[in-house]
Amino acid sequence: MDSDGFTSLPRGRHHLTRAQVSASQRERMLQGMTQAVGEKGYARTTVADVLKRAHVSRETFYEHFADKQACFLAAYQAAADRIEGVVSEALAATGEPVMCRLEQALYAYLRELSADGGAARMFLLEIYAAGPAATALRYTVQRGFIEIVVGLLVEDERFRRLPDPEFACEMLIGGVASLVTGMVAMGQHASLPKLCTPILAHFRSLLDR
């Protein structure tokens, strides 16, 4: 691992396959993009910023990505996949009541975002600076989280009795996204886990009507 926290390829001769080398280079560029955008913002980030952090050549960059936006969208999708994995793992506990599993998933989501302010800025804020394709991707990712939460809450009869359960969940997830994004914008990412308790209280109030 180098000084930037990226996993480096072994120095000198190694036994890695071409595919393994390529995968390592791609991962370093995604990390470099995330780091650069978190520090400078999408508009001010250049391909050179990514190359500097990933320690790869410009030729290597364009072997993987058509342009800066393509690399950014790939980095965003990788972050979304990682966060979704954390949430899904938290929901996998069997035998727990619905609200307990929701609490575990929400806390895991907030904790993941709180761990790296730059990555959180990229994921929640800078995605809107990267054009219509990025906005569409953000919407698709959010829909995925809505479907995950609906899939959990539908186990609760109180949720199923709501006039429009999916719309209610969509509003709640949208509210959570707004709260989290606001805190990250204000540089308060480390405090995100503190939102877990009040958010859950509102979920419960909706179901206890």
C-alpha positions in Angstrom: 0.0 0.0 0.0 1.4 3.4 -1.0 1.3 6.8 0.8 -2.1 7.6 -0.7 -3.6 4.4 0.8 -3.9 2.7 -2.6 -2.8 -0.9 -3.0 0.3 -0.9 -5.2 1.5 -3.5 -7.6 4.6 -5.4 -6.6 7.8 -3.8 -7.6 10.0 -5.5 -10.3 9.0 -8.8 -11.8 5.8 -10.3 -10.5 3.5 -13.2 -11.4 0.3 -11.2 -11.9 -1.7 -11.9 -15.0 -2.5 -9.1 -17.5 -6.1 -9.1 -16.2 -5.0 -8.7 -12.6 -2.7 -5.8 -13.5 -5.5 -4.2 -15.5 -7.9 -4.6 -12.6 -5.4 -3.1 -10.1 -4.9 -0.1 -12.4 -8.6 0.4 -12.8 -9.2 0.2 -9.0 -6.4 2.8 -8.4 -7.9 5.2 -10.9 -11.4 4.9 -9.3 -9.8 5.6 -5.9 -7.9 8.5 -7.4 -11.0 10.0 -9.0 -12.9 9.7 -5.7 -10.1 11.3 -3.8 -9.5 14.1 -6.3 -13.2 14.9 -6.6 -13.7 14.8 -2.8 -10.8 17.4 -2.5 -11.4 19.6 -5.5 -14.9 19.1 -6.8 -15.8 17.5 -10.1 -15.5 20.6 -12.2 -12.0 21.4 -11.0 -10.7 17.8 -11.2 -8.7 16.9 -14.2 -7.5 13.6 -15.7 -4.0 14.7 -14.5 -5.2 14.8 -10.9 -6.3 11.2 -11.2 -3.1 10.1 -12.8 -1.1 11.7 -10.1 -3.0 9.9 -7.3 -3.3 6.5 -9.1 0.3 6.5 -10.4 -0.6 5.4 -13.9 0.1 6.9 -17.3 -2.3 8.9 -19.4 -2.2 6.0 -22.0 -3.4 3.6 -19.3 -6.2 5.9 -18.3 -7.6 6.0 -21.8 -7.3 2.3 -22.1 -9.9 2.1 -19.4 -12.0 5.2 -19.8 -13.2 7.4 -22.6 -12.9 10.6 -20.6 -13.1 12.1 -17.1 -16.8 11.7 -16.8 -16.7 8.0 -17.7 -14.1 7.4 -14.9 -16.2 9.5 -12.5 -19.4 7.5 -13.2 -17.5 4.2 -12.7 -16.1 5.5 -9.4 -19.6 6.5 -8.3 -21.1 3.2 -9.3 -18.3 1.4 -7.3 -19.2 3.5 -4.3 -22.9 2.8 -4.7 -22.2 -1.0 -4.9 -20.0 -0.9 -1.8 -22.6 1.0 0.2 -25.4 -1.2 -1.0 -23.4 -4.2 0.0 -22.9 -2.8 3.5 -26.6 -2.2 3.8 -27.6 -5.6 2.5 -25.2 -7.3 4.8 -26.8 -5.4 7.8 -30.2 -6.5 6.6 -29.2 -10.2 6.3 -29.6 -10.9 10.0 -32.3 -13.5 10.4 -34.8 -13.7 13.2 -34.6 -10.0 14.1 -37.7 -7.7 14.0 -38.2 -5.5 11.0 -37.4 -2.3 12.8 -34.2 -3.7 14.4 -32.9 -4.8 10.9 -33.8 -1.3 9.6 -31.9 0.3 12.4 -28.9 -1.9 11.7 -29.0 -1.1 7.9 -29.5 2.7 8.5 -26.6 2.8 11.0 -24.4 0.9 8.6 -25.2 3.4 5.8 -24.5 6.4 7.9 -21.4 4.9 9.4 -20.0 4.1 5.9 -20.6 7.7 4.7 -19.1 9.2 7.9 -15.8 7.4 7.5 -14.6 9.5 4.5 -15.8 13.0 4.0 -14.3 13.3 0.5 -15.9 10.1 -0.7 -19.2 11.2 0.9 -19.0 14.5 -1.0 -18.4 12.7 -4.3 -21.3 10.3 -3.7 -23.8 12.8 -2.4 -22.9 16.2 -3.8 -20.5 16.1 -6.8 -22.6 13.6 -8.7 -24.9 16.5 -9.6 -22.0 18.4 -11.2 -21.2 15.7 -13.7 -24.1 16.2 -16.2 -27.4 14.5 -17.0 -26.0 11.0 -17.2 -24.7 11.3 -13.7 -28.0 12.6 -12.4 -29.8 9.7 -14.1 -27.3 7.3 -12.4 -27.9 8.9 -9.0 -31.7 8.4 -9.5 -31.2 4.8 -10.4 -29.0 4.2 -7.4 -31.6 5.9 -5.1 -34.3 3.7 -6.6 -32.3 0.7 -5.7 -32.1 1.7 -2.0 -35.9 2.4 -2.0 -36.5 -1.1 -3.3 -34.3 -2.6 -0.6 -36.1 -0.7 2.2 -39.5 -1.5 0.7 -38.5 -5.2 0.5 -37.8 -5.1 4.3 -40.8 -2.9 5.5 -43.3 -4.9 3.5 -42.8 -7.7 6.1 -44.5 -5.4 8.6 -48.3 -5.4 8.3 -48.5 -1.8 9.5 -46.5 -0.8 6.4 -48.6 -2.8 4.1 -51.7 -1.0 5.4 -50.5 2.4 4.3 -52.4 4.0 1.4 -49.3 3.9 -0.8 -46.5 2.1 1.0 -43.9 2.5 -1.8 -44.6 6.2 -2.1 -44.3 6.7 1.6 -41.0 4.9 1.6 -39.8 7.0 -1.4 -40.6 10.2 0.6 -38.8 8.9 3.7 -35.7 7.9 1.7 -35.7 11.2 -0.1 -35.8 13.0 3.3 -32.9 10.9 4.6 -30.9 11.7 1.5 -31.6 15.4 1.9 -30.6 15.4 5.6 -27.4 13.4 4.9 -26.4 15.6 1.9 -26.9 18.8 3.9 -24.6 17.6 6.7 -21.9 16.5 4.3 -22.1 19.9 2.5 -21.6 21.6 5.9 -18.5 19.4 6.6 -20.4 17.4 9.4 -20.0 14.0 7.9 -18.5 12.6 11.1 -21.8 13.2 12.9 -23.9 11.3 10.4 -24.5 8.3 12.7 -26.3 10.6 15.1 -29.1 10.9 12.6 -30.0 7.3 13.1 -32.2 7.7 16.2 -34.4 10.6 15.0 -34.8 9.1 11.6 -36.0 5.8 13.1 -38.3 7.7 15.3 -40.0 9.1 12.2 -40.2 5.7 10.6 -41.9 4.3 13.7 -44.3 7.2 13.9 -45.4 6.5 10.4 -46.1 2.9 11.1 -47.8 3.5 14.5 -50.5 5.8 13.1 
